[in-house]
């Protein structure tokens, strides 16, 4: 068995291993999305400074009122003035908080909108091989759940971190300005606060990494198994799959439980430290009042500032939760964005102006993994407007050839040419726009028949759409539907038969008039009546351009120009139907087996 290379390994974009990116690298990349909005962010920061200042003035105003009440006579005019000033600061605080919230929410949503677009655009350019290595559910998590985790970072955490940090600094400055000895006594609890917060942050990071890992795993599991629910029910495996889901759900539960335990320890601990700080304030503060060093109002201000010191720390802990979740999500998003597409345009790639439709394989070798060759030294030429069919046993390389023509994968040896140009020298978009693909497993999107035929191309008129449907005989069932071309298409087109879905795929291919058409087992699993319609459509479509067919039913390819017989990755026979029958080789045996099958004998290709 060939040795597995690093390139062939499964892409694990959800590993719980140590993070590859440091917090600083993630922050720099996340802030790159903020640059277009730096003016709004600067305004938000200015509002934060004003709000912190207004918030810190409150205890000083209360202190003035308390001290005024201790004077004789009491100056009620001064007290009223302070009360009005306090009321105005509260009104200003509320108004500016509203402005800041709206500013951040609008800006944050625009940033998240841009990130979602970037992730989806990048996912679109990944190659087929890369999609095969990553569960679709995990990619869905990147575009939805992980980008949502970043939302709070931009709309709440960044500014609140600044606000809480400034509040803590401002509290210390004011306390030392009011009384340095009392402030030093209170500072005894600060080292314990710092140690508790650092330890919490370290463990919170690990827990959040596990949570995001298991959330993504459940999403991938649900995406796969909900799509395959029919098979689960057919084979009566509901209990088995339920047990698998329970295992994944249990792991997520354990991770969330650990997060709960962390919060349950940290928050009461911070409350105990707050109580200790308050005790120190009252004990030493009372002595300072008795010594005449401070007034009762100043002592009251100290108790308020202790509260304002510990409240931001509690909030910082919650913001660390959100920030750790955002950093984990940010890293996972950047891992997707950093995944380079395996199939890219060469620097000197050209755009195809006109395609005649000649296809040539020159000594092509291809393997999905290492040197486990699927195609071995394959060479053939398809002339313009010619129809070439490939037949052979499962695993002989027929479908692989179809995938290579459109560069879903790149070959390891040899050349593939379109009109004499190596396809690696042709722009991918240009190459694929000239090739129409009709596969056995037709994929239809939710919407209408019209939207599936047009595929979002508004330049295609309704008349062109109807003409394409008539050309491939799809109009025969569409016109019988209540909504005709506006008939709803449910997820994956499950409200239509396999034959109807195939005819719709023919229509959406023909409407674009491709120079080359690829049919991969397009007539497999189709009822006899629909097969006749499809065969009639195929005869018409052969006049459009070069056609390559992977055939399951040999009766459907008897009139093609040439037939290529594949076996274990090599071409073993080539010729038209009659020539290959006279040769009495592999094709003859395959044809005889199918003939015997139709007459009642059990035979397989």
MIMIMAR-454186 format. One record per residue (C-alpha): residue number from 1; chain; x, y, z. Coordinates in nm, 3 decimals. Layout:
> NUM/A/X/Y/Z
...
//
This chain:
> 1/A/0.000/0.000/0.000
> 2/A/0.132/0.343/-0.091
> 3/A/0.251/0.560/0.192
> 4/A/0.012/0.839/0.283
> 5/A/0.159/1.184/0.238
> 6/A/0.087/1.492/0.446
> 7/A/-0.108/1.641/0.157
> 8/A/-0.344/1.343/0.158
> 9/A/-0.428/1.372/0.526
> 10/A/-0.777/1.465/0.638
> 11/A/-0.806/1.838/0.700
> 12/A/-0.898/1.877/1.067
> 13/A/-1.009/2.236/1.106
> 14/A/-1.150/2.166/1.453
> 15/A/-0.860/2.010/1.637
> 16/A/-0.850/2.056/2.016
> 17/A/-0.470/2.061/2.002
> 18/A/-0.276/2.371/2.103
> 19/A/-0.372/2.675/1.905
> 20/A/-0.157/2.761/1.608
> 21/A/-0.225/3.135/1.632
> 22/A/-0.143/3.353/1.930
> 23/A/-0.402/3.595/2.064
> 24/A/-0.198/3.884/1.926
> 25/A/-0.199/3.742/1.572
> 26/A/-0.575/3.685/1.589
> 27/A/-0.635/4.036/1.725
> 28/A/-0.430/4.190/1.443
> 29/A/-0.624/3.999/1.179
> 30/A/-0.960/4.075/1.338
> 31/A/-0.876/4.445/1.361
> 32/A/-0.790/4.446/0.991
> 33/A/-1.168/4.435/0.936
> 34/A/-1.207/4.743/1.158
> 35/A/-0.977/4.970/0.953
> 36/A/-1.247/5.083/0.705
> 37/A/-1.452/5.201/1.005
> 38/A/-1.173/5.362/1.209
> 39/A/-1.350/5.699/1.228
> 40/A/-1.659/5.542/1.383
> 41/A/-1.443/5.340/1.620
> 42/A/-1.255/5.656/1.722
> 43/A/-1.589/5.826/1.795
> 44/A/-1.696/5.524/2.002
> 45/A/-1.372/5.544/2.202
> 46/A/-1.428/5.916/2.265
> 47/A/-1.780/5.841/2.389
> 48/A/-1.637/5.576/2.621
> 49/A/-1.399/5.832/2.773
> 50/A/-1.687/6.073/2.834
> 51/A/-1.909/5.799/2.979
> 52/A/-1.637/5.679/3.217
> 53/A/-1.582/6.036/3.332
> 54/A/-1.956/6.087/3.393
> 55/A/-1.977/5.758/3.582
> 56/A/-1.686/5.844/3.813
> 57/A/-1.825/6.187/3.898
> 58/A/-2.133/6.035/4.067
> 59/A/-1.971/5.922/4.399
> 60/A/-1.793/6.260/4.436
> 61/A/-2.127/6.441/4.400
> 62/A/-2.285/6.213/4.661
> 63/A/-1.988/6.276/4.891
> 64/A/-2.046/6.652/4.858
> 65/A/-2.412/6.608/4.954
> 66/A/-2.327/6.398/5.263
> 67/A/-2.065/6.646/5.376
> 68/A/-2.307/6.934/5.319
> 69/A/-2.564/6.763/5.543
> 70/A/-2.305/6.761/5.822
> 71/A/-2.255/7.136/5.805
> 72/A/-2.446/7.388/6.012
> 73/A/-2.642/7.558/5.880
> 74/A/-2.725/7.322/5.589
> 75/A/-2.691/7.490/5.251
> 76/A/-2.998/7.346/5.073
> 77/A/-2.933/7.560/4.766
> 78/A/-2.594/7.393/4.720
> 79/A/-2.749/7.047/4.773
> 80/A/-3.016/7.125/4.509
> 81/A/-2.748/7.241/4.265
> 82/A/-2.552/6.915/4.317
> 83/A/-2.872/6.711/4.273
> 84/A/-2.950/6.887/3.944
> 85/A/-2.592/6.836/3.829
> 86/A/-2.615/6.465/3.917
> 87/A/-2.945/6.435/3.727
> 88/A/-2.791/6.602/3.421
> 89/A/-2.494/6.363/3.429
> 90/A/-2.737/6.067/3.434
> 91/A/-2.933/6.208/3.139
> 92/A/-2.611/6.269/2.945
> 93/A/-2.494/5.917/3.036
> 94/A/-2.816/5.759/2.904
> 95/A/-2.811/5.963/2.581
> 96/A/-2.445/5.896/2.505
> 97/A/-2.484/5.525/2.592
> 98/A/-2.764/5.501/2.334
> 99/A/-2.550/5.674/2.070
> 100/A/-2.254/5.449/2.146
> 101/A/-2.466/5.131/2.133
> 102/A/-2.623/5.219/1.798
> 103/A/-2.287/5.319/1.655
> 104/A/-2.121/4.993/1.760
> 105/A/-2.411/4.770/1.655
> 106/A/-2.426/4.918/1.305
> 107/A/-2.050/4.901/1.262
> 108/A/-2.028/4.550/1.408
> 109/A/-2.297/4.415/1.177
> 110/A/-2.117/4.560/0.873
> 111/A/-1.793/4.395/0.984
> 112/A/-1.962/4.057/1.037
> 113/A/-2.133/4.094/0.698
> 114/A/-1.790/4.139/0.538
> 115/A/-1.639/3.841/0.724
> 116/A/-1.926/3.611/0.618
> 117/A/-1.880/3.722/0.259
> 118/A/-1.505/3.659/0.272
> 119/A/-1.549/3.310/0.418
> 120/A/-1.816/3.208/0.166
> 121/A/-1.622/3.354/-0.128
> 122/A/-1.313/3.162/-0.018
> 123/A/-1.507/2.839/0.031
> 124/A/-1.637/2.872/-0.326
> 125/A/-1.287/2.860/-0.474
> 126/A/-1.175/2.549/-0.282
> 127/A/-1.130/2.241/-0.497
> 128/A/-1.347/1.930/-0.500
> 129/A/-1.071/1.732/-0.330
> 130/A/-1.066/1.980/-0.041
> 131/A/-1.443/1.957/0.004
> 132/A/-1.405/1.580/0.024
> 133/A/-1.165/1.625/0.316
> 134/A/-1.383/1.858/0.525
> 135/A/-1.736/1.771/0.648
> 136/A/-1.987/2.020/0.509
> 137/A/-2.139/2.071/0.854
> 138/A/-1.810/2.210/0.981
> 139/A/-1.790/2.460/0.695
> 140/A/-2.149/2.564/0.771
> 141/A/-2.038/2.627/1.130
> 142/A/-1.761/2.858/1.006
> 143/A/-2.001/3.075/0.806
> 144/A/-2.277/3.087/1.067
> 145/A/-2.190/3.000/1.428
> 146/A/-1.827/3.113/1.425
> 147/A/-1.901/3.448/1.261
> 148/A/-2.181/3.504/1.513
> 149/A/-1.928/3.447/1.792
> 150/A/-1.730/3.740/1.653
> 151/A/-2.035/3.967/1.656
> 152/A/-2.021/4.036/2.030
> 153/A/-1.648/4.098/2.005
> 154/A/-1.700/4.391/1.769
> 155/A/-2.027/4.524/1.913
> 156/A/-1.965/4.484/2.285
> 157/A/-1.640/4.336/2.411
> 158/A/-1.386/4.572/2.251
> 159/A/-1.543/4.891/2.383
> 160/A/-1.642/4.739/2.717
> 161/A/-1.288/4.615/2.772
> 162/A/-1.171/4.971/2.717
> 163/A/-1.445/5.114/2.936
> 164/A/-1.384/4.871/3.222
> 165/A/-1.009/4.913/3.202
> 166/A/-1.041/5.292/3.209
> 167/A/-1.289/5.266/3.497
> 168/A/-1.046/5.057/3.702
> 169/A/-0.761/5.299/3.633
> 170/A/-0.985/5.600/3.701
> 171/A/-1.104/5.451/4.031
> 172/A/-0.747/5.400/4.150
> 173/A/-0.644/5.752/4.051
> 174/A/-0.941/5.908/4.231
> 175/A/-0.898/5.693/4.542
> 176/A/-0.530/5.783/4.572
> 177/A/-0.619/6.148/4.514
> 178/A/-0.873/6.133/4.798
> 179/A/-0.660/5.937/5.049
> 180/A/-0.341/5.748/4.967
> 181/A/-0.316/5.549/5.293
> 182/A/-0.666/5.405/5.263
> 183/A/-0.604/5.334/4.895
> 184/A/-0.284/5.141/4.977
> 185/A/-0.472/4.931/5.233
> 186/A/-0.741/4.846/4.977
> 187/A/-0.470/4.757/4.722
> 188/A/-0.387/4.448/4.930
> 189/A/-0.667/4.257/4.754
> 190/A/-0.552/4.354/4.403
> 191/A/-0.284/4.077/4.365
> 192/A/-0.546/3.814/4.452
> 193/A/-0.783/3.961/4.194
> 194/A/-0.511/3.954/3.927
> 195/A/-0.408/3.593/4.006
> 196/A/-0.769/3.469/4.005
> 197/A/-0.840/3.644/3.674
> 198/A/-0.527/3.509/3.502
> 199/A/-0.596/3.151/3.614
> 200/A/-0.958/3.180/3.505
> 201/A/-0.853/3.311/3.163
> 202/A/-0.613/3.019/3.105
> 203/A/-0.873/2.755/3.186
> 204/A/-1.154/2.941/3.008
> 205/A/-0.951/2.934/2.686
> 206/A/-0.913/2.555/2.702
> 207/A/-1.279/2.501/2.784
> 208/A/-1.399/2.726/2.502
> 209/A/-1.177/2.544/2.256
> 210/A/-1.343/2.217/2.355
> 211/A/-1.691/2.367/2.335
> 212/A/-1.639/2.501/1.981
> 213/A/-1.488/2.167/1.877
> 214/A/-1.787/1.967/1.999
> 215/A/-2.043/2.217/1.865
> 216/A/-1.884/2.185/1.523
> 217/A/-1.881/1.806/1.555
> 218/A/-2.253/1.795/1.634
> 219/A/-2.329/2.028/1.342
> 220/A/-2.134/1.803/1.106
> 221/A/-2.307/1.492/1.245
> 222/A/-2.654/1.645/1.205
> 223/A/-2.579/1.775/0.854
> 224/A/-2.474/1.429/0.737
> 225/A/-2.734/1.221/0.919
> 226/A/-3.036/1.440/0.851
> 227/A/-2.949/1.420/0.481
> 228/A/-2.913/1.042/0.512
> 229/A/-3.216/0.986/0.740
> 230/A/-3.389/0.779/0.474
> 231/A/-3.105/0.526/0.474
> 232/A/-3.102/0.518/0.854
> 233/A/-3.473/0.432/0.858
> 234/A/-3.446/0.181/0.574
> 235/A/-3.179/-0.015/0.760
> 236/A/-3.349/0.035/1.098
> 237/A/-3.040/0.197/1.252
> 238/A/-3.220/0.469/1.450
> 239/A/-3.105/0.333/1.788
> 240/A/-2.744/0.297/1.674
> 241/A/-2.734/0.651/1.536
> 242/A/-2.909/0.784/1.845
> 243/A/-2.635/0.633/2.060
> 244/A/-2.371/0.800/1.839
> 245/A/-2.550/1.131/1.880
> 246/A/-2.572/1.079/2.257
> 247/A/-2.194/1.033/2.272
> 248/A/-2.133/1.360/2.087
> 249/A/-2.400/1.540/2.287
> 250/A/-2.249/1.408/2.612
> 251/A/-1.908/1.547/2.521
> 252/A/-2.061/1.888/2.450
> 253/A/-2.251/1.868/2.779
> 254/A/-1.929/1.794/2.969
> 255/A/-1.755/2.091/2.807
> 256/A/-2.043/2.326/2.889
> 257/A/-2.050/2.186/3.242
> 258/A/-1.681/2.268/3.284
> 259/A/-1.753/2.623/3.174
> 260/A/-2.033/2.643/3.433
> 261/A/-1.800/2.514/3.705
> 262/A/-1.537/2.774/3.613
> 263/A/-1.790/3.055/3.634
> 264/A/-1.936/2.911/3.955
> 265/A/-1.592/2.924/4.116
> 266/A/-1.469/3.254/3.975
> 267/A/-1.768/3.477/4.042
> 268/A/-1.817/3.387/4.411
> 269/A/-1.441/3.418/4.458
> 270/A/-1.452/3.769/4.315
> 271/A/-1.747/3.848/4.542
> 272/A/-1.544/3.734/4.845
> 273/A/-1.257/3.958/4.737
> 274/A/-1.506/4.244/4.696
> 275/A/-1.633/4.180/5.049
> 276/A/-1.274/4.180/5.174
> 277/A/-1.209/4.511/4.998
> 278/A/-1.526/4.659/5.146
> 279/A/-1.428/4.538/5.493
> 280/A/-1.085/4.701/5.460
> 281/A/-1.250/5.022/5.337
> 282/A/-1.492/5.043/5.630
> 283/A/-1.237/4.936/5.893
> 284/A/-0.952/5.162/5.790
> 285/A/-1.185/5.432/5.658
> 286/A/-1.364/5.464/5.991
> 287/A/-1.027/5.514/6.161
> 288/A/-0.936/5.781/5.904
> 289/A/-1.267/5.958/5.967
> 290/A/-1.210/5.950/6.343
> 291/A/-0.857/6.088/6.289
> 292/A/-1.003/6.367/6.076
> 293/A/-0.806/6.261/5.767
> 294/A/-1.121/6.216/5.557
> 295/A/-1.488/6.308/5.585
> 296/A/-1.784/6.072/5.599
> 297/A/-1.867/6.173/5.242
> 298/A/-1.521/6.067/5.124
> 299/A/-1.562/5.732/5.303
> 300/A/-1.895/5.685/5.126
> 301/A/-1.723/5.769/4.795
> 302/A/-1.459/5.502/4.870
> 303/A/-1.731/5.236/4.923
> 304/A/-1.885/5.333/4.588
> 305/A/-1.547/5.321/4.414
> 306/A/-1.479/4.974/4.559
> 307/A/-1.805/4.864/4.396
> 308/A/-1.706/5.035/4.072
> 309/A/-1.368/4.860/4.091
> 310/A/-1.506/4.507/4.130
> 311/A/-1.802/4.543/3.892
> 312/A/-1.575/4.599/3.589
> 313/A/-1.362/4.302/3.697
> 314/A/-1.673/4.081/3.704
> 315/A/-1.766/4.214/3.362
> 316/A/-1.411/4.161/3.240
> 317/A/-1.446/3.794/3.337
> 318/A/-1.761/3.762/3.128
> 319/A/-1.594/3.953/2.847
> 320/A/-1.298/3.716/2.870
> 321/A/-1.551/3.435/2.815
> 322/A/-1.682/3.604/2.502
> 323/A/-1.335/3.706/2.392
> 324/A/-1.198/3.351/2.425
> 325/A/-1.493/3.217/2.228
> 326/A/-1.434/3.486/1.966
> 327/A/-1.061/3.411/1.946
> 328/A/-1.128/3.039/1.900
> 329/A/-1.388/3.117/1.633
> 330/A/-1.157/3.374/1.473
> 331/A/-0.875/3.121/1.453
> 332/A/-1.106/2.862/1.295
> 333/A/-1.231/3.118/1.042
> 334/A/-0.876/3.223/0.955
> 335/A/-0.775/2.858/0.916
> 336/A/-1.041/2.829/0.645
> 337/A/-0.930/3.157/0.485
> 338/A/-0.568/3.040/0.501
> 339/A/-0.650/2.711/0.330
> 340/A/-0.514/2.769/-0.017
> 341/A/-0.716/2.623/-0.306
> 342/A/-0.536/2.333/-0.467
> 343/A/-0.663/2.419/-0.816
> 344/A/-0.574/2.775/-0.918
> 345/A/-0.514/2.972/-1.236
> 346/A/-0.156/2.981/-1.361
> 347/A/-0.006/3.334/-1.379
> 348/A/-0.013/3.315/-1.759
> 349/A/-0.355/3.146/-1.785
> 350/A/-0.557/3.252/-2.089
> 351/A/-0.926/3.296/-2.153
> 352/A/-1.080/3.082/-2.424
> 353/A/-1.226/3.305/-2.692
> 354/A/-1.378/3.027/-2.899
> 355/A/-1.382/2.653/-2.835
> 356/A/-1.401/2.400/-3.118
> 357/A/-1.428/2.112/-2.874
> 358/A/-1.120/1.899/-2.934
> 359/A/-1.008/1.712/-2.622
> 360/A/-0.678/1.526/-2.593
> 361/A/-0.532/1.316/-2.312
> 362/A/-0.156/1.262/-2.349
> 363/A/-0.006/0.991/-2.131
> 364/A/-0.216/1.092/-1.832
> 365/A/-0.142/0.943/-1.489
> 366/A/-0.362/1.032/-1.194
> 367/A/-0.400/0.921/-0.830
> 368/A/-0.621/1.055/-0.554
> 369/A/-0.369/0.945/-0.292
> 370/A/0.006/0.918/-0.329
> 371/A/0.085/0.669/-0.608
> 372/A/-0.232/0.462/-0.590
> 373/A/-0.290/0.523/-0.960
> 374/A/-0.648/0.547/-1.084
> 375/A/-0.544/0.631/-1.442
> 376/A/-0.231/0.480/-1.593
> 377/A/-0.080/0.628/-1.908
> 378/A/-0.418/0.713/-2.065
> 379/A/-0.412/0.870/-2.414
> 380/A/-0.697/0.949/-2.654
> 381/A/-0.833/1.231/-2.872
> 382/A/-1.193/1.346/-2.904
> 383/A/-1.249/1.541/-3.224
> 384/A/-1.479/1.847/-3.240
> 385/A/-1.852/1.756/-3.244
> 386/A/-1.762/1.390/-3.187
> 387/A/-1.942/1.180/-2.927
> 388/A/-1.720/0.951/-2.721
> 389/A/-1.850/0.700/-2.466
> 390/A/-1.659/0.537/-2.180
> 391/A/-1.758/0.198/-2.043
> 392/A/-1.604/-0.039/-1.793
> 393/A/-1.637/-0.186/-1.450
> 394/A/-1.677/0.027/-1.138
> 395/A/-1.340/0.177/-1.040
> 396/A/-1.194/0.157/-1.388
> 397/A/-1.148/0.537/-1.404
> 398/A/-1.440/0.652/-1.620
> 399/A/-1.579/0.918/-1.384
> 400/A/-1.228/1.029/-1.293
> 401/A/-1.168/1.124/-1.658
> 402/A/-1.479/1.344/-1.649
> 403/A/-1.357/1.519/-1.334
> 404/A/-1.012/1.581/-1.480
> 405/A/-1.145/1.751/-1.792
> 406/A/-1.304/2.029/-1.582
> 407/A/-1.003/2.037/-1.343
> 408/A/-1.181/1.921/-1.031
> 409/A/-0.843/1.758/-0.974
> 410/A/-0.500/1.809/-1.130
> 411/A/-0.311/1.519/-1.287
> 412/A/0.034/1.411/-1.167
> 413/A/0.178/1.317/-1.508
> 414/A/0.095/1.389/-1.871
> 415/A/-0.120/1.657/-2.030
> 416/A/-0.487/1.730/-2.094
> 417/A/-0.553/1.969/-2.382
> 418/A/-0.857/2.158/-2.507
> 419/A/-0.812/2.272/-2.869
> 420/A/-0.441/2.210/-2.828
> 421/A/-0.407/2.421/-2.509
> 422/A/-0.305/2.258/-2.182
> 423/A/-0.601/2.306/-1.945
> 424/A/-0.359/2.421/-1.673
> 425/A/-0.292/2.723/-1.897
> 426/A/-0.663/2.806/-1.926
> 427/A/-0.848/3.021/-1.672
> 428/A/-1.072/2.797/-1.462
> 429/A/-1.380/3.014/-1.507
> 430/A/-1.326/3.022/-1.883
> 431/A/-1.271/2.646/-1.902
> 432/A/-1.576/2.551/-1.698
> 433/A/-1.801/2.802/-1.872
> 434/A/-1.742/2.614/-2.200
> 435/A/-1.824/2.274/-2.051
> 436/A/-2.169/2.150/-1.953
> 437/A/-2.188/1.869/-1.697
> 438/A/-2.484/1.638/-1.643
> 439/A/-2.431/1.393/-1.360
> 440/A/-2.615/1.086/-1.236
> 441/A/-2.689/1.248/-0.900
> 442/A/-2.863/1.568/-1.008
> 443/A/-2.849/1.849/-0.754
> 444/A/-3.136/2.096/-0.758
> 445/A/-3.152/2.402/-0.534
> 446/A/-3.456/2.514/-0.337
> 447/A/-3.649/2.766/-0.543
> 448/A/-3.837/2.714/-0.868
> 449/A/-3.783/2.522/-1.190
> 450/A/-3.699/2.853/-1.360
> 451/A/-3.437/2.948/-1.100
> 452/A/-3.274/2.606/-1.133
> 453/A/-3.255/2.625/-1.512
> 454/A/-3.123/2.981/-1.513
> 455/A/-2.895/2.927/-1.212
> 456/A/-2.906/3.296/-1.123
> 457/A/-2.808/3.417/-1.472
> 458/A/-3.044/3.710/-1.534
> 459/A/-2.914/3.749/-1.889
> 460/A/-3.105/3.434/-1.987
> 461/A/-3.455/3.523/-2.101
> 462/A/-3.773/3.331/-2.027
> 463/A/-3.802/3.242/-2.395
> 464/A/-3.452/3.094/-2.395
> 465/A/-3.539/2.893/-2.086
> 466/A/-3.858/2.755/-2.241
> 467/A/-3.677/2.679/-2.566
> 468/A/-3.406/2.485/-2.379
> 469/A/-3.674/2.287/-2.192
> 470/A/-3.849/2.202/-2.520
> 471/A/-3.520/2.102/-2.680
> 472/A/-3.454/1.836/-2.414
> 473/A/-3.822/1.733/-2.375
> 474/A/-3.842/1.872/-2.020
> 475/A/-4.142/2.082/-2.124
> 476/A/-4.353/1.767/-2.146
> 477/A/-4.375/1.734/-1.767
> 478/A/-4.319/2.102/-1.677
> 479/A/-4.625/2.219/-1.873
> 480/A/-4.842/1.973/-1.678
> 481/A/-4.745/2.122/-1.341
> 482/A/-4.976/2.378/-1.174
> 483/A/-4.702/2.640/-1.153
> 484/A/-4.527/2.535/-1.474
> 485/A/-4.181/2.701/-1.470
> 486/A/-4.259/2.869/-1.138
> 487/A/-4.336/2.535/-0.974
> 488/A/-4.156/2.522/-0.635
> 489/A/-3.852/2.297/-0.603
> 490/A/-3.801/2.158/-0.255
> 491/A/-3.462/2.078/-0.103
> 492/A/-3.250/1.874/-0.348
> 493/A/-3.554/1.852/-0.579
> 494/A/-3.709/1.569/-0.380
> 495/A/-4.057/1.654/-0.510
> 496/A/-3.953/1.541/-0.861
> 497/A/-3.863/1.200/-0.996
> 498/A/-3.504/1.111/-1.090
> 499/A/-3.591/1.138/-1.460
> 500/A/-3.754/1.480/-1.420
> 501/A/-3.453/1.609/-1.228
> 502/A/-3.225/1.479/-1.503
> 503/A/-3.427/1.652/-1.777
> 504/A/-3.405/1.979/-1.581
> 505/A/-3.028/1.936/-1.558
> 506/A/-3.021/1.886/-1.936
> 507/A/-3.217/2.209/-1.983
> 508/A/-2.988/2.416/-1.760
> 509/A/-2.688/2.279/-1.954
> 510/A/-2.831/2.329/-2.304
> 511/A/-2.944/2.687/-2.234
> 512/A/-2.577/2.788/-2.207
> 513/A/-2.486/2.621/-2.540
> 514/A/-2.160/2.465/-2.414
> 515/A/-1.893/2.358/-2.661
> 516/A/-1.828/2.038/-2.466
> 517/A/-2.084/1.829/-2.278
> 518/A/-2.015/1.563/-2.017
> 519/A/-2.273/1.303/-1.917
> 520/A/-2.172/1.087/-1.623
> 521/A/-2.413/0.793/-1.587
> 522/A/-2.692/1.035/-1.676
> 523/A/-2.935/0.756/-1.773
> 524/A/-2.875/0.527/-1.474
> 525/A/-3.173/0.448/-1.249
> 526/A/-3.422/0.603/-1.491
> 527/A/-3.756/0.443/-1.577
> 528/A/-3.809/0.317/-1.932
> 529/A/-4.051/0.592/-2.035
> 530/A/-3.823/0.871/-1.913
> 531/A/-3.524/0.698/-2.067
> 532/A/-3.685/0.726/-2.408
> 533/A/-3.728/1.102/-2.356
> 534/A/-3.366/1.129/-2.240
> 535/A/-3.237/0.929/-2.535
> 536/A/-3.429/1.154/-2.772
> 537/A/-3.278/1.457/-2.592
> 538/A/-2.929/1.312/-2.616
> 539/A/-2.956/1.271/-2.993
> 540/A/-3.045/1.640/-3.023
> 541/A/-2.770/1.747/-2.782
> 542/A/-2.506/1.564/-2.984
> 543/A/-2.553/1.834/-3.248
> 544/A/-2.454/2.111/-3.004
> 545/A/-2.089/2.021/-2.951
> 546/A/-1.843/1.757/-2.840
> 547/A/-2.001/1.506/-2.606
> 548/A/-1.840/1.261/-2.364
> 549/A/-2.058/0.998/-2.203
> 550/A/-1.997/0.760/-1.917
> 551/A/-2.242/0.481/-1.991
> 552/A/-2.398/0.224/-1.765
> 553/A/-2.650/0.091/-2.015
> 554/A/-2.468/-0.010/-2.331
> 555/A/-2.791/0.011/-2.528
> 556/A/-2.782/0.388/-2.492
> 557/A/-2.445/0.434/-2.666
> 558/A/-2.470/0.210/-2.971
> 559/A/-2.486/0.508/-3.207
> 560/A/-2.199/0.717/-3.066
> 561/A/-1.890/0.787/-3.276
> 562/A/-1.653/0.580/-3.063
> 563/A/-1.657/0.373/-2.746
> 564/A/-1.360/0.351/-2.507
> 565/A/-1.340/0.045/-2.281
> 566/A/-1.158/0.104/-1.950
> 567/A/-1.013/-0.156/-1.716
> 568/A/-0.812/-0.084/-1.402
> 569/A/-0.719/0.266/-1.517
> 570/A/-0.612/0.174/-1.870
> 571/A/-0.774/0.185/-2.213
> 572/A/-0.800/-0.171/-2.338
> 573/A/-1.034/-0.130/-2.639
> 574/A/-1.156/0.153/-2.862
> 575/A/-1.390/0.162/-3.159
> 576/A/-1.757/0.191/-3.253
> 577/A/-2.025/-0.052/-3.137
> 578/A/-2.002/-0.292/-3.430
> 579/A/-1.622/-0.293/-3.436
> 580/A/-1.601/-0.379/-3.067
> 581/A/-1.858/-0.656/-3.099
> 582/A/-1.663/-0.812/-3.384
> 583/A/-1.348/-0.791/-3.172
> 584/A/-1.518/-1.017/-2.914
> 585/A/-1.316/-0.867/-2.630
> 586/A/-1.417/-0.700/-2.305
> 587/A/-1.690/-0.485/-2.462
> 588/A/-1.841/-0.794/-2.624
> 589/A/-1.850/-0.966/-2.283
> 590/A/-2.007/-0.661/-2.115
> 591/A/-2.270/-0.634/-2.387
> 592/A/-2.349/-1.006/-2.367
> 593/A/-2.386/-0.986/-1.990
> 594/A/-2.636/-0.701/-2.022
> 595/A/-2.825/-0.888/-2.293
> 596/A/-2.841/-1.193/-2.068
> 597/A/-2.964/-0.970/-1.787
> 598/A/-3.252/-0.848/-2.001
> 599/A/-3.346/-1.204/-2.083
> 600/A/-3.370/-1.298/-1.715
> 601/A/-3.023/-1.421/-1.618
> 602/A/-2.843/-1.274/-1.318
> 603/A/-2.541/-1.091/-1.452
> 604/A/-2.359/-0.772/-1.359
> 605/A/-2.130/-0.542/-1.551
//
